Amino acid sequence: MEWLDAMNKTIDYIESNITEKLDIEEIAKIALSSPFHFQRLYYMITGVTVAEYIRRRRLTLAAQDILSGEKVIDVAYSYGYETPEAFTKAFRKMHGISPKAAREPGVSLKAYPKLSFHISVKGDVGMNYKIVEMDGFKIVGKKIKVTTENGENFIRIPKFWDECNQDGTMDWMSGRVGKRGVMGVCLDMGNFCEGHFSYMIAIEDNEEPLPEGYITEFIPPATWAVFESVGPLPDALQDVAKRIFSEWFPSTGYEHDLAPELEIYTEGDVTSPDYRCEYWVPIKK
């Protein structure tokens, strides 16, 4: 498949230029997509951002260079760190020890191997979806900032829902729900490439005065691919989101349009194997 070859070529390019300053726009061209779409696709398939992969690979190779006897200062500059102190801090964060300590006999180091993408035969489980064009609208709710580092967003967002269920937020929303129901909204997607974005639990704005702690946001007009999720939350919806990026996008002529992503929830038992909700992804040809 063309997209599979393109993704593997991006890894080859990264590895061949690992000690150089890497340009995400140049990498995305190899992947035949826009910089944002490539990075969003990469994260959903691999579980790490492009920047995190590059960082891990550099520190993996740096450890090997240090074990071979190279000076710490030379290794630091070789992998793009401006100072030995910055390199030491990053090295310690990943390996748990300083670069000098890595030379001690018997120490444990972490190694992240070069990635490669392979064909996985799927398709036995269908993906129900529809294409919808929608005007812009306002939402109201509570928002948090989440990081994608080590998949933290998949942990923090469900916890945020638990917090809103316990502090009365969901009770407040339940009496004011609009036609689209309660939503989970991924906002500030332009920051995703930097390793973070915002997540909001919201309903459509009904123009009422807002209690303390609530904010409003505007969802711009967009074309959306709407996918059905069936099963208990959060696993079923997270699985659908991963399949959208690993299966649906590569098999169509669409890209992510950088607008917010929406989770549309219906009433019912969210732990039920029959619970249904929707995942909305903004798209463009």
Backbone torsions as a table, in degrees:
resi	resn	phi	psi	omega
1	MET	NA	143.0	-175.7
2	GLU	-61.4	-43.7	-177.1
3	TRP	-67.0	-33.5	179.3
4	LEU	-66.2	-45.3	177.1
5	ASP	-61.3	-41.2	-179.0
6	ALA	-63.5	-42.6	180.0
7	MET	-64.1	-40.5	177.8
8	ASN	-67.3	-33.9	177.4
9	LYS	-66.1	-32.9	177.1
10	THR	-65.0	-38.6	178.4
11	ILE	-66.1	-42.9	177.9
12	ASP	-60.6	-40.2	179.7
13	TYR	-65.0	-45.1	179.0
14	ILE	-59.8	-47.7	-177.6
15	GLU	-64.3	-37.5	-178.6
16	SER	-72.4	-19.4	-177.3
17	ASN	-123.0	28.1	-171.3
18	ILE	-63.4	-25.1	179.0
19	THR	-95.2	1.5	179.6
20	GLU	-99.9	168.1	173.8
21	LYS	-76.2	115.9	-174.6
22	LEU	-92.4	133.4	-178.8
23	ASP	-101.9	117.1	-176.4
24	ILE	-63.8	-30.3	178.1
25	GLU	-66.7	-38.1	177.9
26	GLU	-67.7	-40.3	178.1
27	ILE	-64.2	-42.1	-179.4
28	ALA	-64.3	-33.5	176.9
29	LYS	-61.5	-39.8	178.0
30	ILE	-64.0	-33.7	179.4
31	ALA	-81.9	1.1	177.4
32	LEU	61.7	37.4	-179.0
33	SER	-151.4	173.9	176.6
34	SER	-72.2	156.9	179.8
35	PRO	-55.9	-43.8	-177.8
36	PHE	-67.4	-47.8	-177.3
37	HIS	-60.1	-42.3	179.1
38	PHE	-59.8	-45.6	-177.3
39	GLN	-69.3	-36.7	177.2
40	ARG	-67.7	-43.8	178.2
41	LEU	-61.7	-45.7	-178.7
42	TYR	-59.5	-45.0	-178.2
43	TYR	-64.3	-43.8	-176.6
44	MET	-69.1	-28.5	178.8
45	ILE	-81.0	-42.8	-172.2
46	THR	-98.3	-23.2	-176.9
47	GLY	87.0	-0.5	175.6
48	VAL	-133.1	154.1	176.7
49	THR	-75.9	163.0	176.7
50	VAL	-59.4	-44.2	-179.8
51	ALA	-61.0	-39.7	179.6
52	GLU	-68.0	-39.1	177.7
53	TYR	-61.6	-45.9	179.6
54	ILE	-61.5	-43.1	179.8
55	ARG	-61.8	-46.1	-179.1
56	ARG	-63.2	-42.4	-179.7
57	ARG	-65.8	-41.3	179.1
58	ARG	-62.1	-43.4	-178.7
59	LEU	-72.7	-28.4	173.5
60	THR	-65.2	-48.0	179.9
61	LEU	-69.7	-34.2	178.3
62	ALA	-62.3	-39.7	178.5
63	ALA	-62.0	-39.7	178.5
64	GLN	-65.4	-39.3	178.6
65	ASP	-64.7	-40.1	179.5
66	ILE	-66.5	-40.7	178.4
67	LEU	-65.4	-26.4	179.5
68	SER	-81.3	-4.4	174.2
69	GLY	107.4	2.2	179.6
70	GLU	-70.5	151.7	179.1
71	LYS	-69.4	145.3	-178.7
72	VAL	-60.1	-42.6	-177.6
73	ILE	-64.0	-37.3	179.1
74	ASP	-69.0	-40.2	178.8
75	VAL	-66.1	-40.8	-179.9
76	ALA	-58.8	-49.6	-179.3
77	TYR	-68.4	-33.8	-178.8
78	SER	-62.1	-35.1	-177.6
79	TYR	-100.1	18.7	168.4
80	GLY	89.7	9.3	178.3
81	TYR	-84.4	136.1	-174.8
82	GLU	-73.5	-28.7	179.2
83	THR	-138.5	154.5	174.9
84	PRO	-60.6	-31.3	179.9
85	GLU	-65.2	-42.4	178.8
86	ALA	-65.0	-39.2	177.6
87	PHE	-64.4	-44.8	-179.4
88	THR	-61.4	-40.8	179.3
89	LYS	-62.7	-46.5	179.5
90	ALA	-66.0	-39.7	179.8
91	PHE	-63.0	-44.8	-179.5
92	ARG	-65.1	-37.6	-179.2
93	LYS	-62.8	-37.9	-178.4
94	MET	-84.9	-46.7	-172.7
95	HIS	-93.7	-17.5	178.8
96	GLY	85.6	-0.2	178.6
97	ILE	-142.5	167.1	178.6
98	SER	-77.8	161.5	177.1
99	PRO	-57.8	-41.1	179.9
100	LYS	-64.6	-38.6	-180.0
101	ALA	-68.0	-20.7	-179.7
102	ALA	-64.7	-20.5	-179.5
103	ARG	-81.0	-10.8	-179.0
104	GLU	-68.4	141.5	-179.7
105	PRO	-61.2	137.3	172.7
106	GLY	82.2	4.2	-179.1
107	VAL	-75.4	153.5	178.8
108	SER	-99.5	134.4	177.6
109	LEU	-126.3	155.3	177.5
110	LYS	-95.7	144.0	177.5
111	ALA	-133.1	126.9	175.2
112	TYR	-108.5	113.5	-176.1
113	PRO	-73.4	164.4	175.4
114	LYS	-62.4	133.8	178.6
115	LEU	-78.3	156.3	168.5
116	SER	-148.3	148.0	-178.9
117	PHE	-105.4	135.1	-178.3
118	HIS	-129.1	160.1	177.0
119	ILE	-74.0	132.3	172.8
120	SER	-120.0	118.8	-176.2
121	VAL	-73.2	114.2	-179.4
122	LYS	-132.1	-168.1	177.8
123	GLY	110.2	-4.0	179.5
124	ASP	-72.7	-20.0	176.4
125	VAL	-112.2	118.1	-175.8
126	GLY	-71.0	158.9	175.8
127	MET	-119.9	107.0	178.5
128	ASN	-79.3	127.3	179.0
129	TYR	-150.7	164.3	175.0
130	LYS	-144.5	157.2	177.7
131	ILE	-102.3	126.6	-175.2
132	VAL	-130.1	133.7	170.6
133	GLU	-101.2	133.1	-173.8
134	MET	-139.2	138.6	175.1
135	ASP	-69.7	163.6	177.8
136	GLY	-69.5	155.0	178.3
137	PHE	-155.7	160.6	-179.1
138	LYS	-97.2	146.5	175.6
139	ILE	-126.2	159.8	178.2
140	VAL	-135.5	141.7	-179.9
141	GLY	170.7	-152.6	179.5
142	LYS	-119.0	145.8	-172.5
143	LYS	-132.5	144.8	173.8
144	ILE	-131.9	159.5	173.6
145	LYS	-99.1	132.7	-178.5
146	VAL	-126.4	152.1	178.1
147	THR	-105.8	150.4	177.2
148	THR	-92.7	-3.1	-176.3
149	GLU	-60.7	126.7	179.8
150	ASN	56.4	30.1	178.3
151	GLY	68.5	23.0	-175.7
152	GLU	-59.3	-31.2	-179.3
153	ASN	-61.8	-32.1	179.7
154	PHE	-71.8	-15.6	177.1
155	ILE	-98.2	-45.3	-174.4
156	ARG	-68.2	-38.4	-176.6
157	ILE	-66.1	-47.9	174.8
158	PRO	-58.7	-35.6	177.5
159	LYS	-65.1	-37.8	177.9
160	PHE	-62.1	-39.8	176.1
161	TRP	-62.1	-42.0	177.9
162	ASP	-60.5	-42.4	179.8
163	GLU	-62.0	-43.1	-179.1
164	CYS	-70.2	-28.7	174.8
165	ASN	-70.6	-31.5	-176.0
166	GLN	-86.6	-28.8	-174.1
167	ASP	-94.2	6.5	176.7
168	GLY	94.1	-3.1	-179.6
169	THR	-59.9	-45.4	-177.6
170	MET	-69.0	-32.4	175.6
171	ASP	-64.2	-41.3	179.1
172	TRP	-63.6	-42.0	-178.0
173	MET	-71.5	-34.6	-173.8
174	SER	-61.3	-28.6	179.5
175	GLY	-87.7	-0.4	-176.1
176	ARG	-130.9	15.7	-175.3
177	VAL	-64.6	133.1	176.4
178	GLY	-87.7	-165.8	-174.6
179	LYS	-67.4	-22.1	-178.6
180	ARG	-93.1	-1.9	178.2
181	GLY	75.8	-165.1	177.6
182	VAL	-79.8	138.4	-176.4
183	MET	-122.6	147.8	164.3
184	GLY	-107.8	126.1	-170.9
185	VAL	-125.5	124.1	173.5
186	CYS	-89.6	113.6	-175.0
187	LEU	-113.1	172.6	176.2
188	ASP	53.7	43.3	-175.9
189	MET	-67.1	-17.0	175.1
190	GLY	-62.4	-21.8	178.3
191	ASN	-88.2	-4.9	-175.1
192	PHE	-58.9	-38.7	-178.8
193	CYS	-65.6	-18.6	176.6
194	GLU	-90.4	0.1	175.7
195	GLY	97.7	13.6	177.8
196	HIS	-154.7	161.6	174.1
197	PHE	-156.7	-179.8	178.7
198	SER	-110.9	149.4	178.8
199	TYR	-129.4	134.6	-175.6
200	MET	-128.7	134.5	169.1
201	ILE	-97.2	121.3	-165.4
202	ALA	-150.3	167.1	167.9
203	ILE	-132.1	169.6	175.8
204	GLU	-64.0	140.4	-177.9
205	ASP	-67.9	125.6	178.9
206	ASN	-105.6	16.1	174.9
207	GLU	67.9	12.1	177.0
208	GLU	-77.4	155.0	172.4
209	PRO	-59.1	139.4	-174.1
210	LEU	-93.5	136.5	172.0
211	PRO	-67.0	165.5	179.1
212	GLU	-61.8	137.0	178.1
213	GLY	97.1	-10.7	179.5
214	TYR	-99.0	148.3	179.2
215	ILE	-134.1	168.4	174.8
216	THR	-116.1	150.2	175.6
217	GLU	-139.3	159.9	178.6
218	PHE	-112.6	127.5	174.9
219	ILE	-94.9	116.2	-174.5
220	PRO	-72.9	161.2	174.9
221	PRO	-59.8	143.9	-178.8
222	ALA	-164.2	168.1	168.9
223	THR	-102.6	132.7	-172.8
224	TRP	-123.1	144.1	165.1
225	ALA	-97.3	121.0	-174.7
226	VAL	-107.7	121.2	-176.4
227	PHE	-114.3	142.0	177.9
228	GLU	-90.4	136.3	174.5
229	SER	-114.8	132.4	178.4
230	VAL	-126.6	119.9	179.0
231	GLY	138.4	174.7	-176.7
232	PRO	-69.4	146.2	177.5
233	LEU	-89.7	151.8	1.3
234	PRO	-91.1	-6.2	-169.9
235	ASP	-59.5	-44.3	-175.9
236	ALA	-62.1	-44.0	-178.1
237	LEU	-70.2	-39.1	177.8
238	GLN	-63.8	-36.8	177.5
239	ASP	-65.6	-40.9	178.1
240	VAL	-62.7	-44.5	-179.9
241	ALA	-59.3	-42.7	179.5
242	LYS	-66.1	-38.2	-180.0
243	ARG	-69.1	-32.8	178.0
244	ILE	-57.8	-44.8	-175.4
245	PHE	-84.0	-32.2	-177.1
246	SER	-89.3	-21.6	-177.0
247	GLU	-120.9	-50.4	-171.5
248	TRP	-74.1	-51.9	-179.6
249	PHE	-57.5	-48.1	-179.0
250	PRO	-62.6	-22.4	-176.8
251	SER	-97.3	3.2	179.7
252	THR	-125.4	177.1	178.0
253	GLY	-96.7	22.4	-176.2
254	TYR	-101.8	157.6	170.6
255	GLU	-130.6	161.2	174.4
256	HIS	-66.5	138.6	-174.9
257	ASP	-100.3	11.0	172.3
258	LEU	71.8	0.2	174.7
259	ALA	-80.1	173.1	179.0
260	PRO	-60.3	151.0	171.6
261	GLU	-99.1	141.1	-174.4
262	LEU	-119.4	138.6	168.8
263	GLU	-112.0	120.9	-177.2
264	ILE	-108.0	116.3	-175.4
265	TYR	-104.2	141.2	176.1
266	THR	-104.5	166.9	176.0
267	GLU	-69.9	153.5	178.6
268	GLY	138.6	178.6	-179.5
269	ASP	-82.0	107.6	-175.4
270	VAL	-71.3	-7.8	177.0
271	THR	-95.5	-1.9	-177.0
272	SER	-76.9	144.8	175.8
273	PRO	-68.1	-12.0	179.7
274	ASP	-104.3	4.6	-177.7
275	TYR	-65.4	134.4	-177.5
276	ARG	-119.6	135.8	173.0
277	CYS	-148.2	-176.8	-175.2
278	GLU	-131.9	149.3	174.7
279	TYR	-119.1	121.2	-177.9
280	TRP	-106.5	123.8	179.1
281	VAL	-119.3	126.0	178.7
282	PRO	-71.2	133.6	-173.4
283	ILE	-131.8	160.2	170.9
284	LYS	-148.2	156.9	177.7
285	LYS	-76.4	NA	NA
